[in-house]
């Protein structure tokens, strides 16, 4: 379906045309008509499906019609992280180009000047406020923010907000809002706590759920079955004869990120780290260094896996097996974007085998196991528990011979995709 087939105002269609947005993604096609009717909605869709536009376009469409107070806050968009708030703000600027709609982004940082700018936008009454929960509460507590005229309340990546401990903050913000409003919630998953939140703050919502899509076929997926102590050695081996280029390494916790970063720096690799202990200016500086190539390897928690668009990633390494299939899709989806090739490698320790087998089951195929380099010693067999009377699969991993009796047959460096340049200025409808 094309955007022109939806009941959108001319100013919205102009902006879409200028940004070369023509066809709706499935989540946009299903949600925009519902939201234009003014109904509450809960949308279950992963990052990269175009959900930001799915809620921004109908809200902007209604605001562009007029009839909303000019000096009041008319829409609140909640975001779990500064990075996602910045990204929403950027899309907001593009979509509202032909409309008399104002916006302000409100997120943490130590810049006093920025706080004053946020205060000015909030007191003058920006039409749309994009905010992280903690930062908005900081402004609310000072008494100059009036949310009594808010018509639209949006929670983006609601599951992440709850995982990050923002449930109380969200409920506190809701107390400032009028009961008569349209509430929109997007989440990548639908656990019980999200259902409970939805029941609390939404009124008779329409539920739209899209299945987790598989990553692009052009992503080469592989794994090393190894001991935890062998993981750093594998990274060293991967980049022994060629420098890393545009690599993201995902680790399960900020502590692990710090440890891995220190270890890689000792190996003389050009590496940066990204986690929640860094302040905003530090994170922006690291992302800038990574984008322009001064840092060619980034070790990160999942904060980068969701909601951040970084094109031209050559290789994603999962230092730990992700918690579930959706997290895995988010992580490896950082590569093979904008018509580039990409490779995703996962390190699977003994304790992580069952989790990895669940990911393989989700894809309906076995992910190729690269033999661990011989110099790192013997590796464990791949024997994940299947849940069937204690039986397990018994394919050998590591530097042992694979099912064909051969030692992999490929040099590990062949798993680096060839460099392909994407056209400059390419725009996608993903968020």
GIDALIN-V836573 format. One record per residue. RES is the residue in one small letter. D_FIRST is the distance of its C-alpha to the first C-alpha in whole Angstrom. Layout:
# GIDALIN-V836573
((RES & D_FIRST) (RES & D_FIRST))
This chain:
# GIDALIN-V836573
((x & 0) (x & 4) (x & 7) (x & 8) (x & 7) (x & 9) (x & 12) (x & 13) (x & 17) (x & 17) (x & 19) (x & 16) (x & 14) (x & 17) (x & 17) (x & 14) (x & 15) (x & 18) (x & 17) (x & 15) (x & 12) (x & 9) (x & 6) (x & 6) (x & 8) (x & 9) (x & 11) (x & 9) (x & 7) (x & 10) (x & 13) (x & 12) (x & 12) (x & 15) (x & 17) (x & 16) (x & 18) (x & 21) (x & 21) (x & 23) (x & 20) (x & 21) (x & 19) (x & 20) (x & 18) (x & 20) (x & 20) (x & 18) (x & 15) (x & 14) (x & 16) (x & 18) (x & 15) (x & 13) (x & 17) (x & 18) (x & 15) (x & 16) (x & 20) (x & 20) (x & 18) (x & 21) (x & 24) (x & 23) (x & 24) (x & 27) (x & 29) (x & 30) (x & 33) (x & 34) (x & 36) (x & 35) (x & 32) (x & 29) (x & 27) (x & 28) (x & 26) (x & 28) (x & 28) (x & 31) (x & 31) (x & 32) (x & 30) (x & 27) (x & 28) (x & 28) (x & 25) (x & 23) (x & 26) (x & 25) (x & 21) (x & 22) (x & 24) (x & 21) (x & 19) (x & 22) (x & 23) (x & 23) (x & 24) (x & 27) (x & 26) (x & 29) (x & 29) (x & 31) (x & 31) (x & 34) (x & 35) (x & 38) (x & 41) (x & 44) (x & 44) (x & 46) (x & 44) (x & 41) (x & 42) (x & 43) (x & 40) (x & 38) (x & 41) (x & 40) (x & 36) (x & 37) (x & 40) (x & 38) (x & 35) (x & 32) (x & 29) (x & 27) (x & 30) (x & 28) (x & 31) (x & 33) (x & 35) (x & 38) (x & 38) (x & 37) (x & 40) (x & 42) (x & 41) (x & 41) (x & 45) (x & 46) (x & 45) (x & 44) (x & 40) (x & 39) (x & 36) (x & 37) (x & 34) (x & 31) (x & 28) (x & 26) (x & 27) (x & 24) (x & 26) (x & 24) (x & 25) (x & 27) (x & 29) (x & 30) (x & 32) (x & 33) (x & 35) (x & 36) (x & 38) (x & 36) (x & 36) (x & 39) (x & 38) (x & 35) (x & 37) (x & 39) (x & 36) (x & 35) (x & 38) (x & 38) (x & 35) (x & 35) (x & 34) (x & 32) (x & 29) (x & 25) (x & 25) (x & 22) (x & 23) (x & 21) (x & 23) (x & 23) (x & 25) (x & 27) (x & 30) (x & 33) (x & 34) (x & 30) (x & 30) (x & 33) (x & 32) (x & 29) (x & 31) (x & 33) (x & 31) (x & 28) (x & 28) (x & 27) (x & 24) (x & 20) (x & 20) (x & 17) (x & 18) (x & 16) (x & 19) (x & 20) (x & 19) (x & 21) (x & 22) (x & 22) (x & 24) (x & 26) (x & 27) (x & 31) (x & 32) (x & 36) (x & 38) (x & 42) (x & 44) (x & 47) (x & 49) (x & 48) (x & 51) (x & 49) (x & 46) (x & 48) (x & 49) (x & 46) (x & 45) (x & 48) (x & 48) (x & 44) (x & 45) (x & 49) (x & 48) (x & 45) (x & 44) (x & 41) (x & 38) (x & 35) (x & 36) (x & 35) (x & 37) (x & 36) (x & 39) (x & 39) (x & 41) (x & 42) (x & 45) (x & 44) (x & 42) (x & 46) (x & 48) (x & 46) (x & 45) (x & 49) (x & 50) (x & 47) (x & 49) (x & 53) (x & 51) (x & 51) (x & 47) (x & 45) (x & 43) (x & 42) (x & 41) (x & 38) (x & 39) (x & 39) (x & 43) (x & 42) (x & 42) (x & 39) (x & 41) (x & 42) (x & 38) (x & 37) (x & 40) (x & 39) (x & 35) (x & 36) (x & 39) (x & 37) (x & 34) (x & 37) (x & 38) (x & 42) (x & 41) (x & 39) (x & 39) (x & 38) (x & 39) (x & 37) (x & 36) (x & 33) (x & 32) (x & 31) (x & 29) (x & 26) (x & 25) (x & 26) (x & 24) (x & 27) (x & 26) (x & 29) (x & 30) (x & 32) (x & 34) (x & 33) (x & 36) (x & 36) (x & 40) (x & 39) (x & 37) (x & 34) (x & 35) (x & 32) (x & 29) (x & 26) (x & 29) (x & 29) (x & 26) (x & 25) (x & 29) (x & 28) (x & 24) (x & 26) (x & 27) (x & 25) (x & 23) (x & 22) (x & 23) (x & 26) (x & 28) (x & 29) (x & 32) (x & 32) (x & 36) (x & 37) (x & 41) (x & 41) (x & 45) (x & 47) (x & 46) (x & 42) (x & 42) (x & 41) (x & 38) (x & 37) (x & 37) (x & 34) (x & 32) (x & 33) (x & 32) (x & 29) (x & 28) (x & 30) (x & 32) (x & 35) (x & 35) (x & 37) (x & 41) (x & 42) (x & 46) (x & 48) (x & 50) (x & 53) (x & 55) (x & 53) (x & 55) (x & 54) (x & 51) (x & 50) (x & 49) (x & 45) (x & 46) (x & 43) (x & 44) (x & 42) (x & 43) (x & 45) (x & 49) (x & 49) (x & 48) (x & 46) (x & 45) (x & 47) (x & 46) (x & 48) (x & 46) (x & 48) (x & 50) (x & 51) (x & 50) (x & 47) (x & 47) (x & 47) (x & 50) (x & 49) (x & 49) (x & 45) (x & 46) (x & 44) (x & 45) (x & 43) (x & 42) (x & 40) (x & 37) (x & 37) (x & 34) (x & 34) (x & 33) (x & 30) (x & 30) (x & 26) (x & 25) (x & 26) (x & 24) (x & 21) (x & 18) (x & 16) (x & 14) (x & 16) (x & 18))
